[in-house]
Amino acid sequence: MLRKRKSEVETSPGKSLQEYLDFTASPTRDRANRTEDFKKLLQLPGLIDFGTNGKNTLIAQTEVVTIVDEETDLEHEIGSFLIYIIRERHGRMWTVDFRYENTTQVVDGCMHPHILVSEYVSIPRPTGWLCIKQGQHGVYQAIREARIPDALEQLIDILYIYQCSGQNRPFRKIANWPVVGDET
């Protein structure tokens, strides 16, 4: 269930905090550290809602993401995203992953120029995986170590990236997304 940052936290902080503490349970991070992380999450730029969906998945909702095309100087509306952070413990090992879901629009089979629509077993709706590989190890490590604000900050920042050169070529050109303010 998604939790509103302001109203839900003010009216039932114990429940939201407890859900977060359950999700981030870790032998390497104590309750005080994880409580501080919860407070950081409440202030994370670009994040408007978050909550847990069971014990193994945290869902975060972003603001609407826009990106300026450096070639044309046009600002494109990519959409608002749900970011799924999956964290399951299997004995001494952790299985971790993350997925994106554009809740606004899917363009030519993509949720973002760098996010292709794909199926994921534990999420009932189509989500997407990221083609940008730089920094993913750090994100996975942060999730594994229950440093969720660090992981989410990177996952949100990635949504504002559009690269057309090197290894990070997009699945679709940014020109495929609508221009902000263009009603046609």
C-alpha positions as CSV (number, residue, x, y, z in Angstrom):
1,M,0.0,0.0,0.0
2,L,1.4,3.4,-0.9
3,R,1.7,5.9,1.9
4,K,1.4,9.6,1.4
5,R,4.6,11.3,2.7
6,K,2.9,14.1,4.5
7,S,-0.7,13.2,5.6
8,E,-0.1,9.5,6.3
9,V,3.1,10.0,8.2
10,E,1.5,12.7,10.3
11,T,-1.5,10.6,11.2
12,S,0.0,7.2,11.6
13,P,3.8,7.4,11.7
14,G,4.2,4.2,13.7
15,K,2.6,2.0,11.1
16,S,4.5,3.5,8.1
17,L,7.8,3.4,10.1
18,Q,7.1,-0.2,11.2
19,E,6.4,-1.4,7.7
20,Y,9.7,0.3,6.6
21,L,11.6,-1.3,9.5
22,D,10.2,-4.7,8.6
23,F,11.2,-4.3,4.9
24,T,14.7,-3.2,5.8
25,A,15.4,-5.8,8.5
26,S,19.1,-6.5,8.3
27,P,21.8,-8.0,10.6
28,T,24.2,-5.2,9.6
29,R,21.9,-2.2,10.3
30,D,20.3,-1.5,13.6
31,R,16.8,0.0,14.2
32,A,18.2,3.5,14.8
33,N,20.1,3.6,11.5
34,R,17.0,2.4,9.6
35,T,14.8,4.9,11.4
36,E,17.1,7.7,10.3
37,D,16.9,6.3,6.7
38,F,13.1,6.4,6.9
39,K,13.4,10.1,7.8
40,K,15.7,10.7,4.8
41,L,13.3,8.9,2.6
42,L,10.6,11.4,3.6
43,Q,12.7,14.3,2.3
44,L,14.1,12.6,-0.9
45,P,13.7,15.0,-3.9
46,G,11.5,13.7,-6.6
47,L,9.7,11.2,-4.4
48,I,6.0,11.8,-3.6
49,D,4.7,8.5,-2.2
50,F,6.2,5.3,-0.9
51,G,5.1,2.2,1.0
52,T,5.4,-1.5,1.1
53,N,3.6,-4.2,-0.7
54,G,4.0,-7.2,1.6
55,K,7.3,-7.8,3.4
56,N,9.6,-8.0,0.3
57,T,8.7,-5.1,-1.9
58,L,8.9,-1.3,-1.4
59,I,7.1,0.8,-4.0
60,A,8.1,4.5,-4.5
61,Q,6.2,7.0,-6.7
62,T,8.0,9.8,-8.4
63,E,7.0,13.2,-9.5
64,V,6.5,13.6,-13.3
65,V,9.9,13.3,-15.0
66,T,10.8,15.6,-17.8
67,I,14.0,15.7,-19.8
68,V,15.4,18.4,-22.1
69,D,16.7,17.1,-25.4
70,E,20.1,18.7,-25.7
71,E,19.9,18.6,-29.5
72,T,16.6,20.5,-29.8
73,D,16.3,22.3,-26.4
74,L,12.8,20.9,-26.2
75,E,11.5,19.5,-22.8
76,H,9.8,16.1,-23.1
77,E,7.4,14.7,-20.5
78,I,8.5,11.1,-19.8
79,G,5.9,10.5,-17.0
80,S,5.5,9.6,-13.4
81,F,7.0,6.3,-12.2
82,L,6.5,3.6,-9.6
83,I,9.9,2.2,-8.6
84,Y,9.7,-1.3,-7.2
85,I,12.5,-2.4,-4.9
86,I,12.5,-6.1,-4.2
87,R,14.4,-7.5,-1.3
88,E,14.1,-11.1,-0.2
89,R,16.2,-13.0,2.2
90,H,17.0,-16.7,1.6
91,G,19.0,-17.8,4.6
92,R,22.2,-15.8,4.6
93,M,21.7,-14.6,1.0
94,W,19.6,-11.7,-0.4
95,T,17.9,-11.7,-3.7
96,V,17.5,-8.0,-4.7
97,D,16.1,-6.3,-7.8
98,F,14.4,-3.1,-9.0
99,R,11.9,-2.3,-11.7
100,Y,10.2,0.7,-13.1
101,E,6.6,1.3,-14.1
102,N,5.6,4.4,-16.0
103,T,2.1,5.2,-14.7
104,T,1.6,8.0,-17.2
105,Q,2.5,6.5,-20.6
106,V,4.3,3.8,-22.5
107,V,5.8,4.9,-25.8
108,D,6.6,2.3,-28.5
109,G,7.1,-0.4,-25.9
110,C,9.2,1.7,-23.6
111,M,8.5,3.4,-20.3
112,H,11.5,5.8,-20.7
113,P,14.1,6.1,-23.5
114,H,16.3,3.8,-21.5
115,I,13.6,1.5,-20.0
116,L,12.1,-1.3,-22.0
117,V,8.8,-2.9,-21.0
118,S,9.2,-6.5,-19.7
119,E,7.4,-9.0,-17.5
120,Y,8.6,-9.6,-13.9
121,V,7.4,-12.6,-12.0
122,S,6.4,-11.0,-8.7
123,I,4.8,-7.8,-10.1
124,P,1.4,-8.4,-11.8
125,R,1.7,-5.5,-14.2
126,P,4.2,-4.9,-17.0
127,T,7.3,-3.1,-15.6
128,G,10.6,-2.2,-17.2
129,W,14.2,-2.9,-16.9
130,L,17.0,-0.4,-17.3
131,C,19.6,-0.5,-20.1
132,I,22.0,1.9,-18.4
133,K,24.4,-0.4,-16.6
134,Q,26.7,2.1,-15.0
135,G,26.1,2.4,-11.3
136,Q,23.7,-0.6,-11.1
137,H,26.1,-2.6,-8.9
138,G,26.0,0.3,-6.3
139,V,22.2,0.3,-6.4
140,Y,22.0,-3.5,-5.9
141,Q,24.5,-3.3,-3.0
142,A,22.5,-0.4,-1.4
143,I,19.3,-2.5,-1.6
144,R,21.1,-5.6,-0.2
145,E,22.5,-3.5,2.7
146,A,19.0,-1.9,3.4
147,R,20.3,1.6,2.4
148,I,17.0,2.3,0.6
149,P,17.4,6.2,0.5
150,D,20.8,5.7,-1.3
151,A,19.3,3.3,-3.8
152,L,16.2,5.3,-4.5
153,E,18.1,8.5,-4.9
154,Q,20.2,6.8,-7.7
155,L,17.1,5.2,-9.2
156,I,15.3,8.5,-9.4
157,D,18.4,10.4,-10.7
158,I,18.7,7.8,-13.5
159,L,15.2,8.8,-14.8
160,Y,16.6,12.2,-15.7
161,I,19.3,10.8,-17.9
162,Y,19.2,10.6,-21.6
163,Q,22.3,9.4,-23.4
164,C,22.7,8.7,-27.1
165,S,26.4,7.8,-27.2
166,G,28.7,5.1,-25.9
167,Q,27.3,2.0,-24.3
168,N,24.1,3.6,-23.0
169,R,22.2,4.1,-26.3
170,P,18.5,4.4,-25.7
171,F,15.8,1.9,-26.7
172,R,13.8,4.8,-28.2
173,K,14.7,8.4,-29.1
174,I,13.4,11.1,-26.7
175,A,11.6,12.8,-29.6
176,N,9.0,10.0,-29.3
177,W,7.8,11.4,-26.0
178,P,5.5,14.4,-25.9
179,V,6.9,17.9,-25.7
180,V,5.9,19.7,-22.5
181,G,3.1,22.2,-23.3
182,D,2.4,20.8,-26.8
183,E,-1.3,19.9,-27.0
184,T,-1.1,18.3,-30.4
